[in-house]
Amino acid sequence: MRIKVNKEKCSGCRLCETMCSLFHLGAVNTEKSAVRIEKDDLSTSMNSPFICRQCKNMKCLEGEKAASEAERKKFIWAGQRSSKCPFQALNLFGGKSYHCDLCGGTPQCVKVCTTGALVMSRR
Amino acid sequence: MVLDRKIAYVNLSDGSCEIRKIPMEWRRKFLGGRGINMHLLSKSYASIPDPFSPDNPLIFGAGLLTGIPGFGSRMNITSRSPESGHLGDSNMGGEFGAELVKAGLSHLVITGKSKKPVYLLIKDGKIDFCDARKLKGLDTIETQKRIRTRRGGHKVQVACIGPAGENLVRFSSIRSGMKSAAGRTGMGAVMGSKNLKAVAVRGSLDIAISKPDEYCKTYLRTLAGLMKTKWVQALGKQGTPVLFRYSNALGFLSVRNNQLVTIGDKGPLLEAEALEPYSTGMIACFGCPVHCRHRFSMEKGKYKGVRGEGPEYASIGSLGTKLGNLDLENIMYATQLCNLYGLDTISTGSYIAWAMELYQRGIIDKRTTKRSLKWGDGKTIVELIDQIAHRRGFGDILAEGSFAREIFGQASRRYLLEVKDFPIEMTDERLPKSFALGMATSTRGACHMRSRPSIDAVGLPEAVLKKMYGGPVSDSLSSYSGKARMVWWHELMNAVSDSLGICRFQSVFSSPHGLGYNHFSRLIALATGLHLTPAEIKRTGERVYTLERLMITGEGISRSEDTLPERYFEEPIPEGPSKGEVVSREEFSRMLDEYYRLHGWDDEGIPRNKTLKRLGLSDEN
């Protein structure tokens, strides 16, 4: 299961970022979110969401000892994993990276995405 | 915590800055945003009559719930208005308010005047004064780009002025992003008078929520309910242009400076569907699930390569029909120009429309205008916008807004449609009597956002209206019956939503299914820990509105200024679906009586002492 992105539909409202941080941390901070919207707001007005693709072959863990299942599902990861993601999908802030744990099965970002830019996908 | 956000007092004359806590008492009485802004402005309003005085405070205020998962994340910018000379206040969406909150602040009070052009840079509560000499004369997009490049990239949010604000055009806006604007009442000119080119902000602080789990659940439930409403669904697809069809079909559109009120079967030229070929998607302000804003691109034709966001219904009316201009591409381009220069599209259209009618009637001629002013002449409209922003030629006169009456002469006054020296907008209110009263009583002068009970145009059954408004209200748009109650009710609701940072389109505005006081009470409690009953929150709306009223009545505004343009009383609508509609002075006067009574103001519209006492305003002003 993963979250699929249709960036053409993204309105750039950042509700996903606010809910992600609130759900996991009890505080709103769009920097500490596993989903991140990059905006080209002074030119094309296009918005691009980035979020973990739940790759089978996790490049982000390359070079590490085999990570436990529990570690793989964590929300807050070490910062260096961010640079290994080929899709820039691990949000980096304050030396930590924020990884999508699918909120344990019901991702909050999908629930607040009213445009359908973020949808659940079996694969 | 949400309630920990602070207020910064910045003095541009001496470069000082002080950051203070916001007293809990202020939050309980005024919530945030517009409410606290008014409390702050009221302290000096009476003693500073000149809007361009360095002492006139320019106040930024984010709503109490701005920056968290919500229903819009808006802010207000408040000052004495250089456009009207009276109360200035404008509400803005986009990302700036939320970023300010992320930086640990919710309000800025900016006074003084910098010797050199300057901009403020706020990073997580720390404020620096930066040299803006190299930004002088730049448009609002280029200004933002330059500041971002130099100060930390695309996440820096900038509220700035363009050439119009620098040149003290009285109806200049403050702009952020591609299109967001504190457009009304000339807040950009106040900023220009202070030599303040921009305020840039970057925040990365946590906003702790009082009860996060419950807030998430309540938020999701409330969101799901809101998204089911037809109103929100229509806005999400077509944006505010969806409203054009109604005003044209019913006959309350401003056409040729309100000489007409409909463009009849030419409506489709400017209706929402006409925008579709240019729209490349819908986008949203921070924290808004509705996404009512078009992203557009013009791929061919005269304006090939122009892209932007919008245009909104208000701009289509103001730069379109009001000027007899039915060329949508020209309207889009004119809107974009106003955005770049930092001009309010509504006022810009209104003053050009006034000049066009004066020219039509021979009250002014080429000796003044240096050109012919023909209705619907898109080329002239675009050139005038350029002239206004740069105060060149005839544009230098128009840049004075209603103050140009002194130049155009006595005969010109009748054709400037205004209330409290602030121009009527993209609509004509002779048919919808609730709209008419709301225009007349708005504390910032003619304004469709202070109340505008657009539910009146929906035609709900009277039983539903009675339940909603707590008293009998006619279901007929042209009736006067119960409309005072409607206006009063929406004035309070809108004062609250502006104080919370919630968008009109998500509170009870055009749909009875929007968020109301019960929702607000629960969201505030879970987010902030501040427990206010729905009745207490409604009283906050009363308090904010009466405080605004107190400020303007303190400078002599009263019943005689709560009125409408002569045209509304004396000229029945000449043709179209609302033909014959006019506002009866007697009926209007009766509406005012009831309206004052509901507010607890006397027959002249002055807040009564017992009302001030009840609202805890005895010490204000």
HADDOCK unambig.tbl for C-alpha pairs under 7 A between the chains (distance, minus, plus):
assign (segid A and resid 11 and name CA) (segid B and resid 282 and name CA) 6.01 0.50 0.50
assign (segid A and resid 11 and name CA) (segid B and resid 283 and name CA) 3.88 0.50 0.50
assign (segid A and resid 11 and name CA) (segid B and resid 284 and name CA) 5.17 0.50 0.50
assign (segid A and resid 11 and name CA) (segid B and resid 291 and name CA) 6.25 0.50 0.50
assign (segid A and resid 12 and name CA) (segid B and resid 283 and name CA) 6.21 0.50 0.50
assign (segid A and resid 12 and name CA) (segid B and resid 284 and name CA) 5.94 0.50 0.50
assign (segid A and resid 13 and name CA) (segid B and resid 284 and name CA) 5.11 0.50 0.50
assign (segid A and resid 13 and name CA) (segid B and resid 285 and name CA) 5.57 0.50 0.50
assign (segid A and resid 13 and name CA) (segid B and resid 286 and name CA) 4.61 0.50 0.50
assign (segid A and resid 13 and name CA) (segid B and resid 287 and name CA) 5.13 0.50 0.50
assign (segid A and resid 13 and name CA) (segid B and resid 288 and name CA) 5.60 0.50 0.50
assign (segid A and resid 13 and name CA) (segid B and resid 289 and name CA) 6.92 0.50 0.50
assign (segid A and resid 14 and name CA) (segid B and resid 286 and name CA) 6.00 0.50 0.50
assign (segid A and resid 14 and name CA) (segid B and resid 287 and name CA) 5.95 0.50 0.50
assign (segid A and resid 15 and name CA) (segid B and resid 69 and name CA) 5.80 0.50 0.50
assign (segid A and resid 15 and name CA) (segid B and resid 287 and name CA) 5.13 0.50 0.50
assign (segid A and resid 18 and name CA) (segid B and resid 68 and name CA) 6.33 0.50 0.50
assign (segid A and resid 18 and name CA) (segid B and resid 69 and name CA) 5.73 0.50 0.50
assign (segid A and resid 19 and name CA) (segid B and resid 69 and name CA) 6.34 0.50 0.50
assign (segid A and resid 22 and name CA) (segid B and resid 212 and name CA) 6.63 0.50 0.50
assign (segid A and resid 26 and name CA) (segid B and resid 208 and name CA) 6.34 0.50 0.50
assign (segid A and resid 26 and name CA) (segid B and resid 209 and name CA) 6.30 0.50 0.50
assign (segid A and resid 26 and name CA) (segid B and resid 212 and name CA) 5.17 0.50 0.50
assign (segid A and resid 27 and name CA) (segid B and resid 206 and name CA) 5.84 0.50 0.50
assign (segid A and resid 27 and name CA) (segid B and resid 207 and name CA) 5.19 0.50 0.50
assign (segid A and resid 27 and name CA) (segid B and resid 208 and name CA) 4.00 0.50 0.50
assign (segid A and resid 27 and name CA) (segid B and resid 209 and name CA) 5.47 0.50 0.50
assign (segid A and resid 28 and name CA) (segid B and resid 68 and name CA) 6.23 0.50 0.50
assign (segid A and resid 28 and name CA) (segid B and resid 206 and name CA) 5.73 0.50 0.50
assign (segid A and resid 28 and name CA) (segid B and resid 207 and name CA) 4.92 0.50 0.50
assign (segid A and resid 28 and name CA) (segid B and resid 208 and name CA) 6.23 0.50 0.50
assign (segid A and resid 29 and name CA) (segid B and resid 204 and name CA) 6.77 0.50 0.50
assign (segid A and resid 29 and name CA) (segid B and resid 205 and name CA) 6.59 0.50 0.50
assign (segid A and resid 29 and name CA) (segid B and resid 206 and name CA) 5.02 0.50 0.50
assign (segid A and resid 29 and name CA) (segid B and resid 207 and name CA) 6.39 0.50 0.50
assign (segid A and resid 31 and name CA) (segid B and resid 204 and name CA) 6.48 0.50 0.50
assign (segid A and resid 41 and name CA) (segid B and resid 177 and name CA) 6.38 0.50 0.50
assign (segid A and resid 41 and name CA) (segid B and resid 178 and name CA) 6.35 0.50 0.50
assign (segid A and resid 42 and name CA) (segid B and resid 141 and name CA) 6.51 0.50 0.50
assign (segid A and resid 42 and name CA) (segid B and resid 177 and name CA) 6.10 0.50 0.50
assign (segid A and resid 42 and name CA) (segid B and resid 178 and name CA) 5.35 0.50 0.50
assign (segid A and resid 45 and name CA) (segid B and resid 295 and name CA) 6.71 0.50 0.50
assign (segid A and resid 114 and name CA) (segid B and resid 289 and name CA) 5.90 0.50 0.50
